[in-house]
Amino acid sequence: MTNVLAADSAAHDAATAATQRLRRRRLLLGGIAVSFVLLFVASLSIGGYDITLEKLLHDPEARAMFFISRIPRTLALCFAGVAMCVSGVIMQVVTQNKFVEPTTAGTTQWAGLGILIGLIFFPAATPLLKMVIATGFAFVGTMVFIGVIRGIKHKGSVLVPLVGIMLGAVVGAATLLLASENDLLQSMSTWRSGGFSSVVRGFYEPLWAVAIIAIGAWFLADRLTIIGLGKDFATNVGVHYERVVLLGVTMVALAAGVTSVVVGFIPFLGLIVPNLISMSLGDDARRNLPWVALTGASLLMACDIVGRLVVAPMEIPASVILGVIGAVVFIGIMLRQRKNHG
């Protein structure tokens, strides 16, 4: 009788704990959705040019400014956030490392080198050609990174991103040297700033390709989850490991190339957001991707809004604020993992 009562009590406690986890998860996801909507509206409302609802309805100049600048900027923030976060999820499952994303794998640094090569050899290139060149360099750089880490026998959780950061630093140094020799340091400084102040209608539209990449990643999510468990496991369950890796790297290169050309360098976003979401929802890529995308877009919009308000009417680039936040969260995640392992 005592054993039966103990078993019933344990089952009741487990059910209560599961209910509480479900309630917390629903509150979290609801909070993410509400935050995205509020930040989207705030991004449309804030700027150097005062646009009220009344002006929007009756002032043609205000209405033109709204559609030429405010909407493109806010959409660019959303698409750039989605691009970096989805790329982060893909890179983390491909490398089986939670600390890898385009900026810690050297992908965006290679994209920056591609942009510089385009400026040197094709100064009159169209944005589309610049994106093709940047995407090609990003793809090559990502494959180099994957090839290097595959040659490392003992892959520590911190060692892999350190290798990527070192490779990215070498590529970044080479980029700065070439830029200096060709009087293009100012252009590369603009790319490094990762700001959205110059985004207007007619320039941001290539970022719509990110939506296609995100949808493709969602359809590929189950296979991504499987290859995240290792090559042997993926092969045993009938998944073509190398093909999925190649497709994932291609998506990352496309996202990094397009984003780098349109808005520049965006650090840490693809690292911290997937980690924070996986802490709450687990490691199911298909379930996580929509919330990772929303959270990434929300965080980037929040950083941009802060940058517009702190020194108004001047601006601090969103990437600067994101770099500070991302570095702090990155260190916190590393310490947390170290504590758990200990």
N, C-alpha and C positions, 0 to 999 in steps of 0.2 A: 504494500500500500504506500509506504514511504517513497519507494522508487518511482511509483506511478505519479505521485504528487510532485516529486522533484522533476520528472520528465515533463509534466504539464507546465510547471513553472518555467523551466528552461525554454520550452517552445513558446510560451507566452512572452517571455523576455526577448526572444529572437524576433518574434513577430512585431513587437513594439519597436525594437531597434530598426527593423526594416521599414516600418511605417514612418519613423522619424527621419530616416535617411531619404526616403522618397519625398517627404514633405520639404526637407532642406533642399533637395535637388530641384523640385518644382519652384521653390522660392528663388533659387539661384538663376534658373533659366528664365523665369519671369522677369527678374531684375535685369538680366542681360538684354532681353527684348525691349523693356521699357527704357533702359539707358540708351540703347541705340536710337530709338525714336526721338527721345529728348535731345540727344546730342546732334542728331541730324537737323532738327528744327533750329537748335541754337546755332549751328554752323551756318545755316541759311540766313540767320537774323543778325549775325555779328559781322562787322566790317567797317572800314574807314568811311564808306558812303552810307549815310543813315537811310535805311529803307524800312519804312513802316508799312503795315497792311493798307493803310489809306493811300500812301504814295504808290504802293504797288498796283492799286486799282485805278488810280487817277493820274499818275505822273508817268508819261511815256519814257522819260529819261531814267527814272528809277526802275521801271519795268525792264528796260533794255539792260541796265547794269545787273539786275537780278538774273536774267537769263544768260547774259554773256559771261559773267564772272562767278556769282554766288553758287548757282546750280552746278556748273562744271567743276568748281573747286571742291564742293562737298562730295560729288560723285567720284572725283579723283581720289579723295581721301578714303572713301569706302573701298574703291577698287584696289588701291595700293595696299590697304590693310588686309584685304582678302588675299591678294597675291602673295604677300610675304608670309602670312599665317598658313595658308594652304601649302606653300612651298616648304615651310618649316615642318609641317606634319609629314610630308612626303620624304624629306631628307632624314627625318628622325627614324622612320620605319626602314628606309633603305639602308641606313648605316647602323641601325639598332642602337642608337645613342640619343639620349634625351637632350643633349647639349649642342646638337648640330642644327644649323639652319643656314640660309644663303650667305649671311655675313660672317658666320664662324666657319664656313666651309670654303670661303674664298670665291664663291660664285659671283657675288655682286662686284667684287674687286676685279674679277676677270671681265665682267660686263663693262665696268668703267674703262678698262684697258681697250676694249673693243670700241667704245665711244671715242676714245682718244685717237685710235688708229683711223677711224672714220673721219675725224676732224682733220687729221694730217694728210691722208691720201685722197679723201673725197670731201673737200670743204664745202662743196655745193650740194651734198647728198640730201635727199629727201628724208623726212623722219622715218619713213618705212625702211629705207636702206640702212639708216643708223640702227634701227631695231633689229634688222636681220644680222648685221655685223655684231652688235652687242649680244644677241642671243647665241650666235655661233661661238663667240669667245666664252660666254657663260657655260655653254654645254661642254666645251673642251676643258675648261677649268674644273668643272664638277667631276668629269670623268677622271681627270688627273688626281683629284683629291680622293676619289673612291679607289683608284688604283694604288695610291700610296698607303691608305689605311688597310687595304687588303694584304699588303706586304708586311704589316705589323703583326707579330705573333700574339703579343699580350696587349689587348686593347682595353685600357682603362677608360672609365667613363669621362675622365677629364683629359686624358691623353689625346683622344681623337679630335675634339674641338681645338685643342692646342695646336695640333698639326695643321688643321685648317686655318687657324688664325695666323700661324707662321707663314704658310703658303700665301695667304691673302696679304700679309705684310710685305712679302717679297714682291708680289705682283703690284701692290700699291706703290712701293718704292720705285719700281721700274716705270710705272705710269707717271709718277711725279717727275722722274728724270727726263722722260721723253717730253712731257708737257713743258718743262723748263727749257729744254733745248729748242722747242718749237714755239715759244712764247704763247703757250696755251694754259698757263697756270691758273689764270682767272676763270677760264671755262671749266677746268676741273674742280676748282674751289666751289663754283656754283653747283656742280654735280654733287660734291661732298656735302653741301649744306642740306640737301633733301627738303627744300621748301616748296610750298604750294602757292606762293603769292603770284607767280607768273602763269598759273593755269587758267586758261580761258577757253571759251567755245572755239572749236576748230583745232585745238591742240591736244586735248585730253582724250579724244574719242578712241584712240588705239587701246586704251585701258579697258574698253568693253571686252576685249579678247580675254581678259582675266576671268570674266564670268563663264566663258566657255571652258577655260582651264579648270575652274572650280567645279563645274558640273561634271567634267570628265574625271576629275579626281574622286568625286563622290561615287560615280559608277565603278571606278577602279578600287574603291575603298576596301572591299572584302579581300581582294588580292593583296593590297598593301598591308592589311592586318596580318595576313598569312606570311608574307615574306619578312615581316618584322619578327617572326618567330624563328627565322634562320633558313638558310638555303636547303639544308637536308630535310627539314620538316616540310617546306614548301614543295620540294620535289616529290616527296612521298605522297602528298595529297593531290598531286597532279597539276600544280601551278608551275608555269615556265618562269623560273626565278629571274634569269638574265633578261628576258623579254619585258617583264614587269619593271625591273630596275631601269632598263633603257627608256621605257615609256615614262616612268616617273621623273627621271633626270631630264628628259626632253620638256616635260611640263614645267619643271623648276626653271630650266634655262629660258623658256619662253616668258614666264612670269617675270623673272629677274631682268631679262633684256628689255621688255616693254616698260616695266616700271622704272628702270634706271634711266632710260631715255626721256621719259615724260616728267618724272618728279625727282629723280636722283637717288641718293644713298639713304636707306632706311634701316637703321641698326636694331638688332635684338628682338624686333617684334615677332618674328617667326620662331623665336626660342621661348620667350616667356609665356605667350598666350597658349600654345598647345600644351605646355607643361601645367599651367594653372587649370586648364579645362580637364586634362587627364587626371589630375589629382581629385577632381570632383566626380567625373563621369567614367573613369576607367580608360582603357586603351582601345576601345572599339572605334576605328577610324571613321566608319560610316555614320555612327551616331554622333561623333564628336565634331565632324567637319562643319556642319551648319553653325554650331555654337562657337567654334573657333573663328569662323569667318566673321560672325557678328561681333564677337568680342574684339577681334583685331581691328575691325573698322571703327568700333566705338572708342578704343584706346587711342588710335591715331587721330580721330576727330577731337578727342579731349585734349591731346597734346597740342594740336593746331589751334584750338580755341584759347588755351592758356597762353600760347605764344602770341596770339593776336591781342590779348587783353593786358598782359603784364607790362609791356612798354608801348602801349598804344599812343600815337597812331603808327609807330614802327612795329616791326614783327620780329619775334625770335623763331627761326625755322623749327618746324615740328620735330625734325630728326634730332635737334640738340636736346630738347626736353625729353624725347623718347630715349635718347642715349643715356641720360642720367637715370631715368626710371628703370630702364632695362638693365643697366649695370647693377643697380641695387637689388632688383628682383633676381637677376642671374646669380649673384653671390648668395642671396638667401636660399635659392633652390639648391645650389651646390652644398651649402652648409647643412641643409635639411637632409639631403641624400647621404652626406657623410655621417650625420647623426644616426640615421636609420640603419646604415651599414654597420656602424659601431655597435 
